Amino acid sequence: MDRQLVLSALRTLSTEHRQVLFECHLRGASVAEAAVTLGVPPGTVKSRTHYALHALGQAIDAERGRRETTNVATGSGACSPTANVR
């Protein structure tokens, strides 16, 4: 997956969602460790992680759609196998 695509999608997430993804997925913290670091109950870490991953997936799909639309409009990449395919 394109690094810029992921970074662009991450920027659309709320601070709470970015924080929980950083703690659990980048730092590799356990739910209990992330809960202490973030100052929230473990259940909140689990819930935020679930919703953050969902929101990240939607943001990535939206960013892909914007990029495909731009590529088609400018004529660049229009012949690639994935152009206009979702």
C-alpha positions as CSV (number, residue, x, y, z in Angstrom):
1,M,0.0,0.0,0.0
2,D,1.2,3.5,-0.8
3,R,2.7,5.3,2.2
4,Q,1.3,8.7,1.1
5,L,-2.1,7.2,0.8
6,V,-2.0,5.9,4.4
7,L,-0.6,9.1,5.8
8,S,-3.2,11.2,4.0
9,A,-5.9,8.9,5.4
10,L,-4.5,9.1,8.9
11,R,-4.7,12.9,8.8
12,T,-8.4,12.7,8.5
13,L,-8.9,10.8,11.7
14,S,-9.6,12.4,15.1
15,T,-6.8,12.9,17.6
16,E,-8.2,10.1,19.8
17,H,-8.3,7.6,16.8
18,R,-4.7,8.5,15.8
19,Q,-3.5,8.2,19.3
20,V,-4.9,4.7,19.9
21,L,-3.6,3.5,16.5
22,F,-0.2,4.8,17.3
23,E,-0.1,3.1,20.7
24,C,-1.6,-0.2,19.7
25,H,-0.3,-0.7,16.2
26,L,2.9,1.3,15.9
27,R,4.2,1.1,19.4
28,G,2.8,-2.4,19.9
29,A,1.4,-1.6,23.3
30,S,-1.1,-4.0,24.8
31,V,-4.6,-2.8,25.5
32,A,-3.7,-2.4,29.2
33,E,-0.6,-0.4,28.4
34,A,-2.4,1.8,25.9
35,A,-5.1,2.4,28.5
36,V,-2.6,3.7,31.1
37,T,-0.8,5.8,28.5
38,L,-4.0,7.4,27.2
39,G,-5.6,7.7,30.6
40,V,-8.8,5.8,29.6
41,P,-10.3,2.4,30.5
42,P,-9.2,-0.7,28.5
43,G,-12.7,-1.0,27.0
44,T,-12.3,2.5,25.6
45,V,-9.1,1.5,24.0
46,K,-10.8,-1.5,22.3
47,S,-13.7,0.6,21.2
48,R,-11.6,3.4,19.8
49,T,-9.3,0.9,18.0
50,H,-12.3,-0.7,16.4
51,Y,-13.8,2.6,15.2
52,A,-10.4,4.0,14.2
53,L,-9.6,1.1,12.0
54,H,-13.0,1.4,10.4
55,A,-12.6,5.1,9.8
56,L,-9.1,4.5,8.5
57,G,-10.4,2.0,5.9
58,Q,-13.1,4.4,4.8
59,A,-10.6,7.2,4.5
60,I,-8.2,5.1,2.4
61,D,-11.1,4.1,0.1
62,A,-12.1,7.8,-0.3
63,E,-8.5,8.8,-1.0
64,R,-8.1,6.1,-3.6
65,G,-11.3,7.3,-5.2
66,R,-10.0,10.9,-5.3
67,R,-6.7,9.7,-6.8
68,E,-8.4,7.6,-9.5
69,T,-10.7,10.5,-10.4
70,T,-7.7,12.8,-10.7
71,N,-5.8,10.3,-12.8
72,V,-8.7,9.8,-15.2
73,A,-9.3,13.5,-15.5
74,T,-5.7,14.3,-16.3
75,G,-5.2,11.3,-18.5
76,S,-2.4,9.9,-16.4
77,G,-2.7,6.3,-15.3
78,A,-5.9,5.8,-17.3
79,C,-4.6,2.5,-18.8
80,S,-3.4,0.9,-15.6
81,P,-5.2,-2.3,-14.7
82,T,-6.7,-0.8,-11.6
83,A,-7.9,2.5,-13.1
84,N,-11.6,3.1,-12.3
85,V,-11.8,-0.3,-10.5
86,R,-13.1,-0.4,-6.9
